[in-house]
Amino acid sequence: MADLSERGAKGEAGVILLDHAGVVRRCSGAAAGLLGYRVAEVCGLPITGLLEDPAQPLLEAAEGGFPLTGRGPTLFRHGSGELVELAVAQVPLDGSSEVALVMTPASEAGPREQSSSFLQALLAQQQLGIVIFDAGLKVVRTNGTPGRYGWPPLHAGDHLADVISAADAYEVERRLRRVLETGVAQVAGEQRMRARDASQRERSFSLSAFRLEDGYARPTGVAAIFIDNTEQQRARRRTEVSHQASDRIGASLDVTRTAQDIASVLVPALGDMAAVEIVDSVLDGDETPKGLLPGGPWSLRRAAVASAVGPWPEELIPVGGVIPNLPDTADVRRAALHSEKAFHATRQEMADLLEDPELIRSMLPARGHSAVIAPLFARGHFLGVVGVWRTDRPEPFQQEDVDLLFDIAARAALSLDNARRYTREHRAAVALQERLLPRAVMRTTAAESAGCYVPASGGADISGDWFDVIPLPSLRVAFVVGDVTGHGLHAAATMGRLRTAIHTLADLEFPPGELLGHLDDLVQQLADEADPHLKDSIGATCLYALYDPVTGTCSLASAGHPPPAVIQPDGTGRLIALSPGPPLGVGGMPFEETTVELEPGGTLALYTDGLVHARSDDIDRSIHGLLDRLSSLCRQDRTLQDIGHAVLAELTETPSRDDMALLLARTQRIPASAIADWTFPDDPAVVTDARKAVTGQLGAWGLDHVAFTTELIVSELVTNAIRYGGGTVGLRLFHDDATLVCEVTDSSNTQPRLRRARVGDEGGRGLFLVAHLSKRWGSRYAQTGKTVWAEESTTALPVQETALAAVWDSATL
């Protein structure tokens, strides 16, 4: 009996075969062991004789006397006299009047029944796809979930490739095979599945899988659970798109860049193709319309596109293309009146709206089947339209996609409008600054020059960089380059004031160091006049160079500015060593002057620090890199303007947060044959000698037609130098094609003054005559003495004696 109890305790199921009268005809050893008897002792007994309560029926009789259902846990009288609770399951036998009772200990029946119940409930779930595969990954059992998504149902004996696309089936089976081989379960792996047919209907699933084993731990298959999370995935993707749009759109203050950011965010996250059309006036920074009606004065231009399915099709309107006017129909006008709302439409609906086949071909992608369109409205103004198409992705847009695009478009429109406003303000500031700058190319006797200016980009305001070329008396020329502290209109306005001041100081013929000293005083005055919060931002750096084509010398002074470069005619370059003073506005420090000799045909390069910082953070390395690049370009025999544009083009490939200005000057000298010098002693009698020398020289130059006026000018200037200056008098004549310059130098520092002589005065008419006979006259000072100069036009008609008499009479009135 003990061995029977042990067998029953092992958890084996016992089977008893009953006839129609409930008598045991056969009994398994396991069943006898569970009851505490031998097999022979059980056979032939009525089943009721084994029950604890013989009066309680074990089975319910069905039609014909055969039981149909089991009673579950039942108390039996064990052979030892004790009671034992067994779970009984009834199994009718087909074609026989007998019935089998399957008996297990009640303690083991609970988990088995629960497991069976759990599996049945699991297979009945509509939200879960349950598939049991054998070791060859053939379907053994499934609840047929794929059929719920418009796909063919999955049956026992199928493979996944019979229902979903081959590529997706291969990926799923690869994962299942790994689980089968390693025994490591996969939990919640994302898996895309597309239908096998041409519709390519797509769903997203979370795949979990675990290996099945037999009693000897041998793998027999894989159980997979597919949870459809397509809607959650779409919602998550829409949220991600929204976050990306918030991060990326609006980072730039450039309208076109902002439009491209919009298109790039939407593809491929929302659709396969996207296009952004902007009102032309927005691109120019001008005001925008309240709406867009067919035939109106406003037009749309395609500003940006994005495609996840290859290059933008040639038949569609490209970037920069103008969107044709839509047909003026009732449907189009109705859509325009409701243009503040986003909508989705099929290709056919869009084609019906456009009507024109050519318009359809140029605006609707050939494979596009579903579109969502949203307007770009900001602050009550219409800025443009953004459209997204689905071509390769089979599912059409839903209302959730429309709402998402509308939200993105609303935020993007504000960024576009900010960019439009910035474009308008930036354009006005740049226009102001460019109008304050001189002509880009200038030609004088002393030099040919070309200036280039590039405003800051990448969202930065303009700053106060400038260059200038100032023609001065005696055929000299001044080259100026500077950089005002700060950005925006304040910097541009300050630059304009400094440029005007430099022109005034240059006309007074101050040497470079002294000129910067006066300019420094002006900047300090501007800072004192400014608002307190702007006071610290007023300052500038400046480089002033004065070139004399007669001597070929260039005098320079720097106020905190980078050193200029000289490119020799043979293409070798060098930096001019300066002792720069502090930036303008600091005050209290002198500005040292440096004088160098420039070869004819050499190139002088002046630049602002934006040109240096754009090349490298290492200033010295950047300056020498700029010098090498200028030397290389000058050896290529290019024009100065081409050289300047080439240098700046290389540096503007990436956005710069500072303005860049470059001034190039190719210097020339006046030939020695066009220069004449004389020195006369301090004697009034030499005035006649001076006149004779001048007359002879003018005859040699072929300028006899100006000899009469030149004699008078020289006579007056030499006379004044002897009378008021004292010491040796220097006389120099030189000319170019249009101007004759007369210079008289003496040792006095007295400023000559023009005055009107009275009728009885014996003198005082000399400078009056000089002023009327010359184009202009003036004086400048050296460390000792001064030079009075006068310029005449060599192309003007000669002055007649009658005209001279009229001048004389006016001088005595």
QUIDAHU-V682961 format. One line per field, one symbol per residue. phi: phi as a letter, one per 40 degrees, with the letter a starting at -180 (. if undefined). A space follows every 50 residues. Layout:
BEGIN
phi: ???
END
This chain:
BEGIN
phi: .cccccccccgccbbbbbcccgcccaaccccccccgbccccccgcccccc ccbcccccbccbdggccbbcbgcbcbccdcgccbcbcbbbbcbcgaccbb bbbbdccccdcccccccccccccccccbbbbbbcccgcccaacgddccbg ccccbcgcbdccbbccccccccccccccccccgccbbfccacbbcccccf dbbbbbbbaacbbccbgccbibbbbbbcbdccccccccccccccccccch cbbbccccccccccccbccbacaaabbbcdccccgccbccabbdgcccbb bcbabaabbhccdccccccgccccccccbccccccccbccbcabaccccc ccccgcdcccccbbddccbabbbbcbbafgbcbiabbbbbbccccccbcc ccccccccccccccccccccccdcccccccccccccccccbbbbccabba bbbbccbggcccbbcababbcbdggcabbbaaaccgbgccccccdccccc ccdcccccgccdcccccccccccccccccccdcbccccaababbbbbbcc cgbbbbabbgbdccbbbcdcgcbacccbbcccdchcggbcbcbbbbbbcc gcbcbbaccccccccaccccccccccccccccccccfccccccccccccc cccbdbcacbbbbbbccbbcdccbbbbbbbccadcccccccccccccccc cgbccbccccdcccdcccdccccbcggcbbbbbaabcbbbbbbbbbccbc ccbcacccccccbgbccccdcccbcaaiaabbcbgabbbabbccbccccc cccccccccccbc
END
